[in-house]
C-alpha cells in the first residue's frame, strides 16, 4: 500500500498531524527489532568544528535531531504541536506579570542515563556553560536574554530575564538548553568528538569512520522520566551519501524509514504509488531557503545591488522547475503559515522586473554587469540545491545586469567559511528552533546572529524585537513583526526564496510515522513502532 497523508494547519501557527495508519495502531509495538532510519545528514568532526554534538555548539537540524533524542530539556514541543510542555520539569511558568521571571520545578528522582541524579544545579551549570563558551555557531544567542539563573534546593530553578520574553519556554525546549552532567562536560571547553550523554529518551552510541558518523544506535533509556512515551526499544540511524542511495536502501528493506533529505523526484515517485511496500507522509513544514549576504563585502555592500537581486529573482520559476508542489514561493523570512507573517518582499518589489532592477542600479551609480559568485552547499539540503542555484544564476545573468558564477562546497567546509565571512552571497536553509515568528527574525537580525552577519539595525534590535516578545498573545505582536519584515525587504541582508513541505517515507509495518517529524523538523524517533504490515 502507498498513501500520502496530508496534514493541514488547523490555524495559522498551529499545525496538528493526523494519523497515517497503514499498519496497526499508532501506539505501535514494543518489538525488540531495531527500527532502522536513513538520513543524508552528515556528522563530521573537523578542525573548525571538532565538537559537532556538544549542546553548547550544535546548531543545525541534523545535530539537533541527535541531541533531542538523548539530552533532555526542561520543556519540550509536544506531539501534535502546540505550546511547549514540561519534560525534565514537573512544572514551569512565569511567576510575574512582566514575563521576566520564569520558574521550573524538576521531576522527582530524575536521573541521567548513567544513574546520577539530575539536580537544579546541573540545569544551572548547563545553561551557564553554554553562555560562557559562546560558541561561534551562534547557538548561545537563544539564551542571551537570561540575566541570572537561581536555584532553590535540588529541584527548583528560577530564570531571571533581562527583558520580557514570551517565547522563553520555547527556548528552554531547544538542545542548547539541554541538561548535561558536569562530570562529562567541562565548563570552559567543548566536548570534542561524538560522545553524547544525558537523561533523554535514548542513550547514544556512534559508529565513526574517518571522523564521520556512519551510523548511530539509540537504545531506550530505562532511567528516562518525562513527557515522551517511547514506542520502541532501539532505533538505528544510518547515514547515506545521497538520496538515491537512501532510496535504494528502503526499497531493498535495509532501512525502515527514510527522512531528510529526499529528492523531489523520489517524492514524486513514492507519491505515485510506485512502491507498494513504502508509504509517503507529507505534512506542512516551516523549512525556508534564502540567500544571505556579507553586507560588508565590496560586491554587495551597496543596498542597491541586493535590492536589484530581489527585484530580478523569480521564485515561481525556481519552485515549479525544481520542487513542484513540494514548495511554494516565500516573500518574507516568516513562513506564510505562522502568525505574524507579512508578504513584505512582494509588497515592495512585486513581480520580477529587469527595468526596475536596472533603475535601482543606475540611481546608485553601480556599474553593470555586477560580477559576483553564489555559493551553495552540495550535501546539506539535498541534491536539488545545485539545480536551484543554476536557475538563480540564469535568472540574474539573463538580465544583463549581473555576471554570476557558482561554487558548491561540502557542508563541513561551507559552514565555517560562511561564518568567517568568506562568501559574499550564499544559500542557506532554516529549520526553526521553535514555531514562532520570532525565531525566523531574531536569529538573523539580533546581536550575535547565527550567520555572523555584519548587518545591524538598532531599531530592530533595541525596539522591535523586545516589543514583539512582550506579547504573550502573539497576534498582538503582529505590528512589530511586520515592521521588522518590511525593514528586511528594504535593506535585504537576506533574501527569502521558498518555503517547503516535509516528508517521511516508511515501510508499511512502521507505525507512528505522522509524528516522526513536527513542524520544526524535529525528529521524534520515540513515536515510531512496528505493527502489522498493511
C-alpha positions as CSV (number, residue, x, y, z in Angstrom):
1,X,0.0,0.0,0.0
2,X,1.2,3.5,-0.8
3,X,-0.6,6.5,0.5
4,X,0.2,10.2,1.1
5,X,-1.2,11.7,4.2
6,X,-1.5,15.5,4.0
7,X,-1.5,17.3,7.4
8,X,-3.2,20.7,7.1
9,X,-2.8,23.6,9.6
10,X,-5.7,23.9,11.9
11,X,-5.0,27.6,12.4
12,X,-2.1,29.8,11.5
13,X,0.9,28.9,13.6
14,X,-0.7,25.7,15.0
15,X,-0.1,22.5,12.9
16,X,-1.9,19.3,14.0
17,X,-0.9,16.0,12.4
18,X,-3.4,13.3,11.7
19,X,-2.6,9.6,11.7
20,X,-1.1,7.8,8.7
21,X,-2.4,4.4,9.6
22,X,-1.2,1.8,7.3
23,X,-0.2,-0.9,9.8
24,X,-1.6,-1.3,13.3
25,X,-2.5,1.3,15.8
26,X,-0.4,4.4,16.3
27,X,0.7,3.2,19.7
28,X,3.0,0.8,18.0
29,X,4.6,-2.3,19.3
30,X,7.4,-2.9,21.7
31,X,9.2,-5.1,19.2
32,X,12.8,-5.8,20.1
33,X,13.8,-5.4,16.4
34,X,15.6,-2.1,15.9
35,X,13.8,0.3,13.6
36,X,16.3,1.5,11.0
37,X,16.2,5.1,9.9
38,X,18.0,6.6,6.9
39,X,19.3,10.1,6.5
40,X,21.6,12.1,4.2
41,X,22.6,14.3,7.1
42,X,26.4,14.3,7.6
43,X,28.1,14.4,11.0
44,X,31.8,15.2,10.7
45,X,34.3,16.4,13.2
46,X,36.8,18.8,11.7
47,X,39.5,21.2,12.9
48,X,37.0,24.0,12.5
49,X,34.2,22.1,14.2
50,X,35.7,19.4,16.5
51,X,32.7,19.2,18.8
52,X,29.7,18.9,16.5
53,X,27.4,17.2,19.1
54,X,28.1,19.4,22.1
55,X,24.8,21.1,23.1
56,X,26.8,24.3,23.6
57,X,27.9,24.2,20.0
58,X,25.5,22.2,17.8
59,X,23.2,24.4,15.7
60,X,21.8,22.6,12.7
61,X,18.8,20.4,12.2
62,X,20.8,17.2,11.9
63,X,22.9,17.5,15.1
64,X,19.8,18.8,17.0
65,X,17.9,15.7,15.9
66,X,20.5,13.6,17.6
67,X,20.5,15.7,20.8
68,X,16.8,15.8,21.1
69,X,16.8,12.0,21.5
70,X,19.5,12.0,24.1
71,X,19.8,15.3,26.0
72,X,16.7,16.2,28.0
73,X,15.4,19.7,28.3
74,X,13.1,21.3,30.9
75,X,10.4,21.8,28.3
76,X,9.6,20.0,25.0
77,X,7.5,20.6,22.0
78,X,4.6,18.2,22.3
79,X,3.3,15.5,20.0
80,X,0.8,17.2,17.7
81,X,2.3,20.7,18.2
82,X,1.0,23.4,20.5
83,X,2.8,25.3,23.3
84,X,5.8,23.6,24.9
85,X,5.1,21.3,27.8
86,X,7.3,20.2,30.8
87,X,9.7,17.3,30.1
88,X,12.5,17.2,32.7
89,X,10.5,19.7,34.6
90,X,7.4,18.8,36.6
91,X,6.1,22.3,36.1
92,X,7.3,25.6,34.6
93,X,5.6,29.1,34.5
94,X,6.2,32.8,34.5
95,X,5.8,34.0,38.1
96,X,5.4,37.7,37.4
97,X,3.2,39.8,35.2
98,X,6.0,41.1,33.1
99,X,7.3,37.8,31.7
100,X,10.8,38.3,33.2
101,X,10.9,35.6,35.9
102,X,10.4,32.0,34.9
103,X,10.4,29.2,37.4
104,X,10.7,25.4,36.9
105,X,10.5,22.5,39.3
106,X,12.2,19.3,38.3
107,X,10.5,15.9,38.3
108,X,11.4,13.9,41.4
109,X,14.1,11.2,41.2
110,X,15.2,12.4,37.8
111,X,18.4,10.6,36.7
112,X,21.0,10.7,33.9
113,X,21.3,7.5,31.9
114,X,24.4,6.5,34.0
115,X,22.3,6.7,37.2
116,X,23.5,10.0,38.5
117,X,20.7,12.2,40.0
118,X,19.8,15.3,37.9
119,X,19.6,18.4,40.1
120,X,18.8,22.1,39.8
121,X,22.5,22.8,40.0
122,X,23.0,20.7,36.9
123,X,20.5,22.8,35.0
124,X,22.2,26.0,36.1
125,X,25.6,24.6,35.1
126,X,24.3,23.6,31.7
127,X,22.8,27.0,30.9
128,X,25.8,29.0,32.2
129,X,28.2,26.7,30.4
130,X,26.6,27.4,27.0
131,X,26.6,31.1,27.7
132,X,30.2,31.1,28.9
133,X,31.6,29.2,25.9
134,X,29.6,31.3,23.5
135,X,30.4,29.0,20.6
136,X,30.9,30.6,17.1
137,X,27.9,28.6,15.9
138,X,25.8,31.3,17.4
139,X,23.5,28.9,19.3
140,X,24.0,30.6,22.7
141,X,22.2,33.6,21.4
142,X,19.0,31.7,22.2
143,X,19.9,32.1,25.8
144,X,21.3,35.6,25.7
145,X,18.2,37.2,27.4
146,X,19.0,35.2,30.6
147,X,20.4,37.6,33.3
148,X,20.9,35.1,36.1
149,X,20.0,31.5,37.0
150,X,18.9,30.9,40.6
151,X,18.5,27.5,42.3
152,X,16.4,26.7,45.4
153,X,17.2,23.3,46.7
154,X,17.7,20.4,44.4
155,X,14.6,20.7,42.3
156,X,13.8,24.4,41.7
157,X,15.4,26.6,39.0
158,X,14.5,30.3,38.5
159,X,15.5,32.2,35.4
160,X,15.7,36.0,35.7
161,X,15.5,37.5,32.3
162,X,16.9,40.9,31.1
163,X,13.7,41.8,29.3
164,X,10.3,40.2,28.9
165,X,10.2,37.2,26.6
166,X,7.0,35.3,25.9
167,X,9.0,32.9,23.7
168,X,11.3,31.8,26.6
169,X,9.5,28.5,27.3
170,X,10.2,27.5,23.6
171,X,13.9,28.3,24.1
172,X,14.1,26.0,27.1
173,X,12.9,23.2,24.7
174,X,15.9,23.6,22.4
175,X,19.1,21.5,22.8
176,X,21.3,24.4,23.8
177,X,19.3,24.4,27.0
178,X,19.8,20.6,27.4
179,X,20.7,19.3,30.8
180,X,24.2,17.8,30.9
181,X,26.2,16.1,33.7
182,X,29.1,18.3,34.8
183,X,31.4,15.3,35.1
184,X,31.0,14.7,31.3
185,X,31.2,18.3,30.0
186,X,33.9,20.7,31.1
187,X,32.7,24.2,31.9
188,X,35.0,26.2,29.7
189,X,35.7,23.7,26.9
190,X,33.6,22.0,24.2
191,X,33.4,18.2,24.2
192,X,35.2,17.0,21.1
193,X,34.2,14.0,19.1
194,X,30.9,12.1,19.0
195,X,30.1,11.2,22.6
196,X,26.7,12.3,24.0
197,X,25.3,11.8,27.5
198,X,22.1,13.0,29.1
199,X,18.8,12.0,30.6
200,X,16.7,11.9,27.4
201,X,14.6,9.0,26.0
202,X,17.6,7.2,24.5
203,X,21.3,6.5,25.1
204,X,23.6,7.1,22.2
205,X,26.5,5.2,20.5
206,X,28.1,6.2,17.2
207,X,30.0,4.2,14.7
208,X,32.6,6.5,13.3
209,X,34.9,6.2,10.2
210,X,37.3,8.9,9.1
211,X,35.9,11.4,11.7
212,X,32.4,11.0,10.2
213,X,29.5,9.1,11.7
214,X,28.4,6.1,9.7
215,X,25.6,5.0,11.9
216,X,24.1,5.7,15.3
217,X,22.4,3.4,17.8
218,X,19.7,4.8,20.0
219,X,18.8,2.4,22.8
220,X,15.8,3.1,25.0
221,X,16.9,4.7,28.3
222,X,15.3,2.9,31.2
223,X,16.0,5.8,33.5
224,X,14.1,8.3,31.4
225,X,11.3,10.2,33.2
226,X,9.5,12.8,31.1
227,X,6.7,13.8,28.8
228,X,7.7,11.4,25.9
229,X,6.3,7.9,25.6
230,X,8.9,5.7,23.9
231,X,7.3,3.3,21.4
232,X,10.3,1.2,20.6
233,X,13.4,-0.3,22.2
234,X,16.1,0.6,19.7
235,X,16.5,2.8,16.7
236,X,19.5,2.7,14.3
237,X,20.2,5.7,12.2
238,X,22.3,5.2,9.1
239,X,23.8,8.0,7.0
240,X,23.9,7.9,3.2
241,X,25.9,9.9,0.7
242,X,22.9,10.9,-1.3
243,X,19.1,10.5,-1.6
244,X,19.5,7.9,-4.4
245,X,21.5,5.5,-2.1
246,X,19.0,6.0,0.7
247,X,16.1,5.3,-1.6
248,X,17.6,2.1,-2.8
249,X,18.1,1.0,0.9
250,X,14.4,1.5,1.7
251,X,13.3,-0.2,-1.5
252,X,15.5,-3.2,-0.6
253,X,14.2,-3.3,3.0
254,X,17.6,-2.4,4.5
255,X,16.0,0.6,6.3
256,X,12.5,1.1,7.6
257,X,12.2,4.8,7.4
258,X,13.6,7.5,5.1
259,X,13.9,11.1,6.4
260,X,15.6,14.1,5.2
261,X,16.6,14.7,2.6
262,X,14.7,13.0,-0.2
263,X,15.0,14.3,-3.7
264,X,11.9,15.9,-5.5
265,X,11.9,13.0,-8.0
266,X,11.9,10.4,-5.2
267,X,9.0,12.1,-3.5
268,X,7.0,12.2,-6.8
269,X,7.8,8.6,-7.4
270,X,6.6,7.5,-4.0
271,X,3.5,9.7,-4.2
272,X,2.6,7.9,-7.4
273,X,2.4,4.6,-5.6
274,X,5.5,3.1,-7.4
275,X,6.4,1.0,-4.3
276,X,3.5,-0.8,-2.7
277,X,5.5,-1.5,0.4
278,X,6.5,2.1,1.2
279,X,4.2,4.8,2.4
280,X,4.8,8.5,2.0
281,X,3.6,11.0,4.6
282,X,3.7,14.7,3.8
283,X,3.0,17.5,6.2
284,X,3.3,21.2,6.4
285,X,6.8,22.3,7.3
286,X,8.4,25.5,8.4
287,X,11.6,25.0,6.4
288,X,12.7,28.0,4.4
289,X,15.5,28.7,1.9
290,X,17.1,32.1,1.4
291,X,20.2,33.9,0.1
292,X,22.4,35.6,2.7
293,X,24.8,38.5,2.2
294,X,28.0,39.6,3.7
295,X,26.9,43.2,3.7
296,X,30.5,44.4,4.2
297,X,31.7,42.6,1.0
298,X,32.5,45.1,-1.8
299,X,30.4,43.3,-4.4
300,X,27.1,43.5,-2.3
301,X,27.9,46.3,0.1
302,X,25.6,48.6,-1.8
303,X,22.0,48.1,-0.8
304,X,21.0,48.7,-4.4
305,X,22.8,45.5,-5.6
306,X,20.9,43.4,-3.1
307,X,17.6,45.2,-4.0
308,X,18.2,44.6,-7.7
309,X,18.6,40.9,-7.0
310,X,15.4,40.9,-5.0
311,X,13.7,42.6,-8.0
312,X,15.0,40.1,-10.5
313,X,14.6,36.7,-8.8
314,X,11.6,34.7,-10.0
315,X,10.7,32.4,-7.1
316,X,7.8,30.9,-9.0
317,X,10.2,29.5,-11.7
318,X,12.5,28.0,-9.1
319,X,9.6,26.3,-7.3
320,X,7.9,25.0,-10.5
321,X,11.1,23.7,-12.2
322,X,12.8,22.2,-9.1
323,X,10.4,21.4,-6.3
324,X,6.9,21.5,-7.9
325,X,4.1,21.0,-5.3
326,X,6.7,20.3,-2.6
327,X,7.4,24.1,-2.0
328,X,5.9,27.5,-2.5
329,X,7.4,31.0,-3.1
330,X,8.2,32.9,0.1
331,X,8.2,36.7,0.3
332,X,9.4,37.0,3.9
333,X,11.6,35.3,6.4
334,X,8.5,34.3,8.3
335,X,6.6,31.4,6.7
336,X,3.1,32.0,5.5
337,X,1.5,29.6,8.0
338,X,2.8,31.5,11.1
339,X,1.1,34.2,13.0
340,X,2.9,37.5,12.1
341,X,3.7,36.7,8.5
342,X,3.8,39.5,6.0
343,X,4.5,39.4,2.2
344,X,6.9,42.2,2.6
345,X,9.2,41.4,-0.4
346,X,6.2,41.1,-2.8
347,X,4.7,44.3,-1.4
348,X,7.9,46.1,-2.1
349,X,9.1,44.5,-5.4
350,X,6.1,42.9,-6.9
351,X,6.7,40.7,-9.9
352,X,10.3,40.2,-11.3
353,X,11.3,43.2,-13.5
354,X,14.5,43.9,-15.4
355,X,13.7,47.6,-15.9
356,X,13.1,48.2,-12.2
357,X,16.3,46.4,-11.3
358,X,18.2,48.4,-13.8
359,X,16.8,51.6,-12.4
360,X,17.9,50.7,-8.9
361,X,21.4,50.1,-10.0
362,X,21.6,53.2,-12.2
363,X,20.4,55.5,-9.5
364,X,23.0,54.1,-7.1
365,X,25.8,54.6,-9.8
366,X,26.5,50.8,-9.9
367,X,28.5,49.7,-13.0
368,X,26.9,46.7,-14.7
369,X,27.2,43.8,-15.1
370,X,27.8,43.2,-11.4
371,X,30.2,40.3,-11.0
372,X,29.7,38.0,-8.1
373,X,29.8,34.3,-7.0
374,X,26.9,32.4,-5.5
375,X,28.0,29.8,-3.0
376,X,25.9,26.8,-2.1
377,X,26.4,23.6,-0.1
378,X,26.4,20.4,-2.1
379,X,25.4,17.9,0.6
380,X,23.3,19.5,3.3
381,X,20.0,20.5,1.8
382,X,19.6,17.8,-0.8
383,X,20.6,17.1,-4.4
384,X,18.2,19.7,-5.8
385,X,20.2,22.6,-4.4
386,X,22.5,22.6,-7.4
387,X,19.7,22.8,-9.9
388,X,18.1,25.6,-7.8
389,X,21.3,27.7,-8.0
390,X,21.7,27.1,-11.7
391,X,18.3,28.6,-12.2
392,X,19.2,31.6,-9.9
393,X,22.4,32.1,-11.9
394,X,20.5,32.0,-15.2
395,X,17.8,34.5,-14.0
396,X,20.4,37.0,-12.8
397,X,22.7,36.6,-15.9
398,X,19.9,36.8,-18.4
399,X,19.0,40.3,-17.1
400,X,22.4,41.6,-18.4
401,X,22.8,43.3,-15.1
402,X,24.8,40.6,-13.4
403,X,27.7,38.2,-14.2
404,X,27.2,35.4,-11.8
405,X,29.3,32.2,-11.3
406,X,28.6,29.3,-8.9
407,X,30.7,27.4,-6.4
408,X,29.5,24.4,-4.5
409,X,31.0,23.2,-1.2
410,X,30.5,20.3,1.2
411,X,28.8,21.5,4.5
412,X,31.9,20.7,6.6
413,X,33.7,23.4,4.6
414,X,30.8,25.6,3.7
415,X,29.5,26.5,7.2
416,X,32.9,27.5,8.7
417,X,33.7,29.6,5.6
418,X,30.3,31.4,5.8
419,X,30.8,32.1,9.5
420,X,34.2,33.7,8.8
421,X,32.7,36.0,6.1
422,X,34.5,34.3,3.2
423,X,31.4,34.3,1.0
424,X,29.7,37.5,-0.4
425,X,26.5,35.7,-1.3
426,X,25.5,32.2,-0.2
427,X,22.5,30.0,0.0
428,X,21.2,28.7,3.4
429,X,18.2,26.9,4.8
430,X,16.5,27.4,8.1
431,X,14.7,24.8,10.2
432,X,13.2,26.7,13.1
433,X,14.3,26.2,16.7
434,X,10.6,26.6,17.6
435,X,7.4,27.5,15.7
436,X,7.1,31.3,16.3
437,X,7.7,34.2,14.0
438,X,10.4,35.5,16.4
439,X,12.6,32.5,15.5
440,X,12.6,33.5,11.9
441,X,13.7,37.0,12.6
442,X,15.9,37.3,15.7
443,X,18.4,34.6,14.8
444,X,19.2,36.6,11.6
445,X,18.9,40.1,12.9
446,X,19.7,40.3,16.6
447,X,23.1,40.7,18.2
448,X,25.4,37.6,17.8
449,X,23.2,36.3,15.0
450,X,24.0,32.8,13.9
451,X,25.1,33.8,10.4
452,X,27.8,36.1,11.8
453,X,26.3,38.8,9.6
454,X,27.7,42.3,9.9
455,X,24.2,43.7,9.2
456,X,22.9,45.5,12.2
457,X,19.7,47.6,12.7
458,X,19.4,49.3,16.1
459,X,15.6,49.8,15.8
460,X,15.1,46.1,15.2
461,X,17.4,45.0,17.9
462,X,16.6,47.6,20.6
463,X,12.9,48.3,20.0
464,X,11.0,45.9,17.7
465,X,12.3,42.5,18.8
466,X,11.8,43.4,22.5
467,X,8.3,44.8,21.8
468,X,7.3,41.6,20.0
469,X,8.5,39.4,22.8
470,X,6.5,41.2,25.4
471,X,3.3,40.0,23.8
472,X,2.2,36.6,25.2
473,X,-0.7,36.7,22.7
474,X,1.3,36.5,19.5
475,X,-1.5,38.2,17.5
476,X,-0.7,41.4,19.4
477,X,3.0,41.1,18.2
478,X,2.0,41.4,14.6
479,X,2.6,45.2,14.3
480,X,6.2,44.9,15.5
481,X,6.9,41.7,13.5
482,X,5.5,43.3,10.3
483,X,7.8,46.4,10.7
484,X,10.8,44.1,11.1
485,X,9.9,42.2,7.9
486,X,9.4,45.5,6.0
487,X,12.8,46.7,7.1
488,X,14.4,43.4,5.9
489,X,12.7,43.9,2.5
490,X,14.1,47.4,2.3
491,X,17.7,46.6,3.4
492,X,17.9,43.0,2.0
493,X,20.5,41.5,4.4
494,X,18.8,38.2,3.5
495,X,16.6,37.3,0.5
496,X,13.9,34.7,1.1
497,X,13.2,32.2,-1.7
498,X,10.8,29.5,-0.8
499,X,9.0,27.6,2.0
500,X,8.8,23.8,1.8
501,X,6.8,20.9,3.0
502,X,8.4,18.0,4.7
503,X,8.2,14.3,4.0
504,X,8.9,10.9,5.7
505,X,8.7,7.6,3.9
506,X,8.3,4.3,5.8
507,X,7.8,0.7,5.1
508,X,4.2,-0.2,5.7
509,X,4.7,-2.1,9.0
510,X,6.0,1.0,10.7
511,X,3.6,3.0,12.9
512,X,3.6,6.5,14.3
513,X,5.1,7.9,11.1
514,X,2.9,11.0,11.2
515,X,4.5,12.0,14.4
516,X,8.1,11.3,13.4
517,X,8.6,15.0,12.5
518,X,6.9,18.0,13.9
519,X,6.6,21.3,12.1
520,X,10.0,22.5,13.2
521,X,11.6,19.4,11.5
522,X,12.3,17.9,14.9
523,X,12.9,14.1,14.5
524,X,10.8,12.3,17.1
525,X,12.2,8.7,16.9
526,X,10.3,7.7,20.0
527,X,7.0,7.9,18.1
528,X,8.0,5.0,15.8
529,X,6.8,1.5,16.4
530,X,6.5,-1.8,14.4
531,X,3.0,-3.0,13.7
532,X,1.4,-5.3,11.2
533,X,2.1,-4.8,7.5
534,X,-0.9,-3.3,5.6
